Amino acid sequence: MKRSRETASQLSGFVAFALAGALALPAMSFAGGGFMGGQGDIVDEVSSATVVEEVSTDATEVPVDVETDGPLNDNMSSQGKLFGDLYKILRYQGSEESKLIPQVDGNGDPVLDLISGKQLLVASEEPPVGGEPVPSAGYGYYVKEVLVGDVVTYEVATSPYPSQCVQPVADYSKWGDIWGDPTKQNALPLIITYDATWGRSECAVGELTAVAANSDGTLKLTVDEWFIEPDGSWDGVIYCDGIKWTDLIDEVSFGRLNLSRSPEAVLQAAFDEAINSINNADKVEIDAAGRLLLTTAIYEEFDTGLTCEAKLIETVTKAIDSPLENLALYVKLMQDGHLVTPGDERAPIDRSLNGGIPLWKMLELEDGPSTALRPTINITKMREWGLNDLVDVTEVDYYTYYQCYGVDGVDEDVEEDEVECLCVNQDGDSVTCPDVVSRELKAVAVACPVDKVCEGPFSGITTDDGTITPVGVHFGFAASFLAAAADKTGDIGVDMVVYLNSILGINKVIGYSAYDLDGNPAATAINYAENPVYFDYGVISGESDYARDEVFKDPIRGQVRTQGGVEDHPRPEYDGQVTVLKSTSDGVWAETPCPIIGDDSVSFDNIGLGDNGFPNGTVAANDILGFSQMADDDLSVIKFIHTYQIPGLK
């Protein structure tokens, strides 16, 4: 590849990727949000500007209005944390023994090498989590002031600290090995500058060919923006308009999974819809793609016969295919390790967490305060159907009641007092007492407190104390739920899984680990924006290993998929095939069983990576790659089913 034209280019004319761990960018580039993929912002502002020579990185220039808070964009750095454009970046696969991190002492302060004066990267004691970003290691350029006598000159210097920006990569399936060197893992070149005023680096995609200091203390960057020159060729294809380095940045497409950005109340309502469907079903199985397949008998609403027996109209077998319901099932299983709604979480969904009248108060205007409980899954039926892993809890009989609270105007240290919930008005109707400002649903086992009005008994769990977590046995179901929520024409990769988990709160990448009563971060709280915590698929590596041939061919697909669980009941059977219409040799179309594995009917994509980080044509088997492979395979099967399966048999 020949790139002969050298151009000077403005840094903000490229897609910039901010310091991993910093919350803002200086004024040279506008900050968006990129916290889902890792520490740091991702900026998507690509202009056609090609001529700009100066970038100020002078440590002596501090604008008056930002002396405390930093440059203007610092004040905007929280915008779009979970809604910015998201790109495919270099990530750890979870099989590495360690990762390279900046060297610090026991107090967490940077350790600078005595010879180079730089903070070096050293191997961590703990291995990385699969999906965690691999930050850039280069050191940024800036201008340093040199005083000789009374004469001030400027020279180019490099940062003492590694840049640690997120590292975008080129799509291997589209462009192949762009460097001809697999060890570079298709990482795009970065222009790295250092802001000495605020002590951080900024990165932009582009190839830096020369750097110099201007006489006014600004930094002059000479940048080659072309991956392929106009009229150049790549892999036998001529690109008349050329391809810029920024054109290689690969955005993750969410499609229907943008539903993950819905308010929590929407997902909760969708989850309840799915649970109601499951509880009303006469049988639940799993289909070829691992989705929950519900068989439900439909009866006449009113009996008009002489026997007073409900008349069966039809029996419907249908998978739960609502994207929103499947996404809600995915979130619940990944967060809690089961699909059981605890007793103390069954209060009516509050759609007014950010203000307005709570739903239970609105309903009171007509019908009195709402006491309707959210549904909880029928554990007994799920076990009878062989789906023990989805209700793997120790259930008890419990009762629920509401505890109401009012403002305490005497003791300032106590914000709320317990008060009576219901009072009788002048018409003799039960209404919410006037001093009630909030209420909480309580769940107690064994018996209802003597001074409370309870509902129950119910069978399930009273609360979710966090002791139950998802394990390998759950990931087959979670992968199926995720696939059923995604676009049938799309694909599911590691970047999508990481970003989605961050949006849904499965990854902890924004906010704090603890808050005080006023809603402020606690003094000892972890700042997740600076210290993100990713869901670690590797902790159950081996238990969650994925084998495509076994999952899609075994007559008891659920047992192979889950590899464990309670064996009190047989698991749902699956014969490894779907019935489709196929043309016979004489041109007659007939219903024909079609195996998912064996005759190449379903087109699967292999996303397994080799040691050098490139796809090697194998089926990914473990850690976050194995989970992503499983979900993408299920998505391929769903696409096949919707395209070829006979509608009445779906």
N, C-alpha and C positions, 0 to 999 in steps of 0.2 A: 504494500500500500504506500502510495506517495502523497505526501502532504507538503507542497512547496510554498504555498502562500502563507506568509507570516503577518499577522495582524495584531495591532494593539487593541485590547477590548476591555470594556468596563466590567468590573466584577459583578455588578448587579445585573448585567445582561445575560448571566448564566444562572442555571438552577443551583442554588446554594444550599449546603447542608451544614447546620450549625453544630457547635461544640456539644459533644455528648455529655450531658450533665448541666449545661448552662440553660438558662431560661430565656435568653434574649440574644438579639443581634444588634450590632451598631447600625448607624443610619445608612450604610451603604447597601443594605438589603432589607426588605420588609419581611418580618417574621410571621410565619404561619405556625401550625401545630404539627408536631410529629412525635408525640409522646408514646403513641401506641407501638411504634416500631423500635423504640429504644430511647435512650436519654438524648434529648436535644430536639431542636426545631427542624422542620423541613420547609424550605422556602421554594415556592413554585412561582417564579416571576421571570419569564423568559422574554427578552426584548430583541428587536432586530438591530439594536445599536452595535456598531462595530468599532467605533473610534472614541476612545477615552483613555487618557494616559495617566490620570492621577487618582490615587487612593490614599487618603490621609490616614496614617497610623501613628502620628506623632503623639508620644506620651504626654507632651506638655499641653496639648489642646483639650481642655475640659469645658464644654459649653456651660454657661452660668446656670441655665435652667435645669440642668441634669446633674449637678454636682453630687447629689445624694442618690438619685434613683437610676442613674445611667442614661444612655441615649434614649431617644424618643421611643424606639421600638421595644425597649424593655417594658414600657408601660402597656404594651399591647401583647406581650408574649404569652399571656394566658388565653388569648382568643383562639378558638378553633383547636384546642388541644386534642379533641377527639373527632374533629370534622375536617381536617385539612386533607389535601391530596397526599396519597400514601404511595410510596415507591418500594420496589424490590431492592433490598440491600443485602450486603454480605452478613451472614449469620453463622453462629456456631451450630453444629449439628447435634451436639450432645454427646458425641463419642470422644471428644478431646479430653485429655487428662488435665489440662490447665489452660488458662488464657493469659495473654499478656496485659498487664496493668501497670500504670505509672507507679514508680517506686516511692514509698512514703515511709516515714519513721513510725515509732510506736505511738506518737501523738497524732498521726495522720498528716503531718507536714511533708511537703515534697523533699526528696533527697536528690541533690544535684551531683552529678559525676564530677570528680575533682579535675579530670583532664579536659573533658569537653564542656563542662559547665551546664550540662543539660540533665533534665530528669529522664532517666532511662526507663524502658519497659522491662518488667521482670515477670516471671511465671507466677501465677497465683497459687495459693495453697489449695483452693477449692476448684473443681472442674466447672466449666460454664454450663448453664442451663440451655438445652436445645431451643433454638429460636432467638437467643440473646444476640444483639448486634455485635459485630466485630468492628470496633472503632478504627479509624485511620491512625497511622503511627507517625506521619510526617510532622515536621516543625515549620511553623508559619513565618513568613517574612514580615519585617516592619522596618521603619526608618529610625535610626538612632542619631541623636544629636552629639556632635563632637566639638569640643571647645579647645582651640589651640590659641593661647593668649587671649586676645579679644575677638578672635575670628571664629565664627560659628559655621561649621560645615555639617553635612549629613552623609551618612553611609548606611548601606543595607545591613541589617542584622537578622538573626533568626531567633525565634522564641526559645526560651529555656525549657518549655513544656511541650510534650507531644500534643498534637491537635485533637485527637479523640473525637473526630466527627463521624457521623454515620457514613457508611461507604456504599454508594449505589453501584449496582452491577449491571452489565449488559446481558440481555437474554441469550443464553447459549443456544437454545433451540432455533432462534432466528438468525443469530449472527455467527454462531460457532465460537471458536477461540480467537478473540479479537487481537490478542497479543502474540499468538503462536507460542505461548508459554503458559502451560496449565497452572503453574504455581501462583500466577497472578490472579487466578480465579475470576477473570473477566471484570475485575474492579476498574471502574472508570477513573481517568486521571483527575486529580483535584488541584485547584489553585488554592493554596493555603496562605492566609494572611493572619497576622497576630495583632490584636488590639492591646497595645501596652498600657493604655489608660485603664482599661477594665480587666486586664489580665486574662484574656481568652482568645481563642482562635476562631476564625470563620473559614468555611470551605465552600468552593464553587466548582462545578464540573467544567473542565476545560484543560487544555494542555499548555502549561506555562513554559515558554521557551527562553525568556530572559527577564531579569528583574534588575532595576536600578533605582537610585535615589535622585529625585529632582532637587534643584537648588533651593526650592521653597519648602523642603521637608516632606514632600509627598512621595508616595511610592509609585514608580512607573512599572507597569506589568506589560510584557509582550506575550500575547496569548494566541495560540493556534486553535481556533474553534472547530476545525474540520476533522472529523474522523475519516471521511471520504471527500476529497475535493470535488467540486462540481464537474460533471462529465467523467468522473473517476469510476472505477469498477471495483466490485467486491464479490468474490465467490462466483465470478462469471456474469454478474449483473451490472449493467451500467446505470449510474445514478446521475441523471442530468442536472438535478438541483443540488446534488451533494448530500451528505449526511453529517450533521454537526454532532459533536460529542453529546450535547444535551438531548439529541434525538434518540440516543441509546437508553435514556432513562426509562425504565419500564414501570408504568403505573399499575397498581393493583386494582382490578375491576371487581366491585362488590356485587353489582346487579341487585337481585332481590335481597341480598344480605345487608343492604343499607337499612333494612328493617331493624337492624340491631341498634340504630340510633333513635328508635322510638322511646318515648318515656317509659319508665319502669312499670307504670300502671297498665300500659298497653300490653306489655309482655305478660304481666300477671293475669290479665283478663284472658289472653290467648291460652295461657297455661291452663286456666280453669276450664275453658272450652274443651281442651283436649282431655282433661281428666273426666269431665262429664260424659264425653263420648266413650271413653274407656269403661266407665262405671255402668253405662247403659248397654254396653255390648254383651252379647251372649257368648262370645268367644273372641280372644285376641291371639293372633299368631304373628309371625314375621314373614314378610314377602321376600322376593329375590334380592331386593336392595337393602334388606334389613329393617325396613320401616314397619311400624306396628300396623297389622292388618286386622281390621275389626269386622266381625260378623254380627249383624243386628237384625232381629226380627221386627218387622213393621206390622202393627195391628190396626184395625179400624178404631177410630177415636170413640165411637159410640156403638154399643152392641144393639143390633136391631133384630136379632134372632130370638128363638124361643128357649135356648139353652142357657142364656146369660153367660156365655163363654166368649171371650174376645176372639174375633175372627182374624186369622193371619192373612195379611195381604201379600207380603213378599219377604224374602230374606235377602239382605244386602250385605255384600262383602266389599269393603273398601279400605284402602290404606289411609292413614292420617297423612294427607299431602298438603295441608295448609302450610305455606312457608312460615307464617308467624307462629303457628302452634308448634311446629317442629323446632323453630329457633328457641321458643320458650322452654320446650322440653330439654333442649341441649344445654341451655343456661342452668336450669335446675339441676340436672344430673352432674354437670361439671362443677358446680359450686357445692352441692350437698351430698353427692354420691347416692342419691335415691330420688324417687318422685313423690314422696309422702309429704303432704302439707302439714306441718306441726300445728297443734291445737292453738297455740298463741299467735299464729300467723294467719288465722282464718277470718279475721275481721274483714268487713267489706273494704274493698280496695279504695284507698284514699287518693283521689285524683287531684287533690289540692295541696300537695306538700309544699308548694311554693306560693301559697296564698289563696284567698278565696274561701268559700264556705265548704267545709268537709262534706263528703257525700252523705254521711249519716245525719248531719244537721239539715241538709237539703231535703232528705226524705221525710224528716220529722215535720216539715211544713204541711204535709198532707196526711201522712199515715203514722205519725209518731216516729221515734228514733229507730233507725234500722238495726235489727239484730241478726239479719241474715248472714249465715256463715259461708265462707268460701268452701267449695267441695274439697274433699281429700280422697285419695285413691283407695279403692277397695283392695286391701292387702290380701285378704283371703282368696278372692277371685284371681288376682294376679299369680298367686302361688299355685292355684289349681291349673292355671294355663301354662305353668312352667316358666314364668317370667320372674322368678325369685330375685334375680339380681337388681331389678328395678325397685324393689321394696325391701331391701336388705336392712331392716331395722328390727329392734326388739319392741314390739307393740304392747300397749297397755290399754285398759279401759280408762277413759278420762271424761271430765265434765268441763264445760267452759262457762265463764261469767265475765261481765264487764265491770272493771273498776274505774270509777270516775274521779276526776281531780278538779279542784278549783284553786284560784290564786290565793296564796296566804299573804294577807296584808300586814301581818304582825311580825313574823320572823323573816328577816331579809335573807337569811341563809337557806331557808327552805322555800323553793319556788312554788311548790304546789302542795295542797293538802288533799287527802282522800275525803270525798264527799259522796252523798247519796246520788245515784244516777237518775232515778225517776221520782217525779212528784205528780200529784193529782191537781189538775187545774179546776177552775170554777164549773166547767161542764162535766167534771167527773172523769175526764180522760187522763191517761198516763202520758206525761210529757217529760222531756229532759228538764231537770231542776235548773233554775235560773243561774246558779253559781257554778255550773259545770262548764269548764273551758276545754277539757280534753278527756278522752277515755282510752282505756287500754284493755284488750282482751286477755284474760288469764285462763290458763288450763291447768287443772289439777287432777291427779290420778286418784283412783279408788272411790272417793266420795265428794259430794258438793259441800262446801262450807255452810254451816247452819244459817249464817246471816246473809247468804247470797241467793240470787235467783239464777239457776244454772240451766244449761241445755246439755243433753247427753242421756246416756253414755255414748261415747264414740270409741272406735278402736283405731289406734295409731300411736303417735308420739306427742307428748305435751309440748316439747320445745326442741329446737335444733341447737345442741350445745357445741357443735363444731367437731365432735369426736369422730363423726362419720365423714370420710373424704372419698372422692372417686379413686378407684384403683383400676388395674388392668382389666378386671372383669367388666367394667362399665364402658370401656372405650369403643367397643364395637357398636353399642347402642348410640353412644354420643356421635360417632362418625356418621351413622345412618341419619340421625336427626339433623346434623349439620348439612349433609348432602341434600336432604329433602327440603331444606330451607333455601338452597342455592339455586342459581340459574341453571337450567338444564343444558344450556349451550355454553356454559362457562367451564371453569376448572377451579380446583381447590389446591392451593399450594401453601408452603410454610409461611410465606409473608402474610397471606390472607388469614391463616389461622392465628398468627401472633397478633395482627392488628385487630381482628374480631374479638379475641379474648380480652384485649385491652379496652375496647369500646364497652364490652359487656361487664367489665369489672372482674373478670377471672384473673387477668393480670393486674397487678397493682402498680400503675404508672403515673397516677395523678392523686392529689390529695395527701392526707396524712394518716398515720396508723392509729392515732387517738386524738380526741378533742375534749375540751373542757365543757362545762355546763353552758357557757356562752357561745359555743360553737367555734371557738378558736383552737388552733393546734395546741396540743398539750406540750409542756416544756420538753419532755423526752420523746416526743413523737418522731417517727421516721417520715421524712419527706420523700414520698414515692417518686416525685418528679426527678429528684436527684439520685435516688437509690431504688430504681424499679425492681419489682419482684415478678418474675415470670413463672407461669405454671410449668412445673418440671415433669415432663412426660418420662424423663429418664429414671425417676426414682422407682418406677415399677417396670423398668426395662426387663424383658424376659417374660413377665406376667402378661404384658400387653403386646408381645410380638405378633406381627401380622403375617399370615400366609394366605395369599390370594387363592391359590388352588384349593386349599382345604376349606376355606370359608364358602366359596361359591360352588363346590362340588359335593361336599359332605351331606348325606341325607338328613342329618340333624344339625343344620347350620348354626343354630344358636349355641350349641355346646362347644363347637369349634371356635366360634367367634368370641365367646366369653371366657372359655377355659377356666371354669370353676363355678362356685356358687352352691346354694343349697340344692341337694339332689332328692328332696322329698317327693317331688313330682316330676314327671317326664317333661322334657323341654319340647317346645313346638317343633314339629317336623317341617322340613323343607326338602324337596326332591332335587334341588339344583337346576331347575329349568322353569321356563314359562311357556305358555301355549300361545302360539302366534299363527297367523295365516301365511302359509308358504305355498309356492307354486310347485306342483309335482312335475315329473319329466314329461307328462302328456299335457301340461299347461293348465291343469285343474288346481284351483286354490282350495286348500284344505287346512283344517285346524291341525297344527303340528307341534308337539312338544319340542322346545328348543333349549338345549343346555346353555347355561351362562358361560361355562368353561368347556372347551373341547373342540368347537368348530369355528372359532374366531368370529362368532356373531357379534359379540360386544367388543368394541375397540377401547382398550385400556391404555393409559399413558403411564410409563414407568418413570418415577421421579427419584429413584435411588441415586445416591452420589458416591463417587469414588473418593479415594484419599485426597485427590487434588481439588475436590470441590465441584467437579463437573458431573453432569448426569452420565452414568455408565451403562444405561439400558437395563438395569436390574430393578426388581420390585423392592421398594423401600420396606423395611421390616420392623424397625424399632424406633423408639424415641419419637420426637415430633415429626420426623420424616415418615415413620411408619403410620402414625395417626393420619397425617395428611394424605398419604397414599390410600389408606383405607377409605377415607371420606371421598376422595376423588374417584376411586373405583365404584363406590356406591352411586355416585353421581352419574357415572357412565352407564351403570345398569338402569338407573331411573330414566335416563334419556332413551335407552333401548326399549324399555317397557312402554313408555309413552308414545314411542314411534311405531312399534310393531305389535304390541300385545293387543288381543281382542278386547275392546272396551268393556264388555260384560265380565271379563275375567280379571280386570285390573284390581 
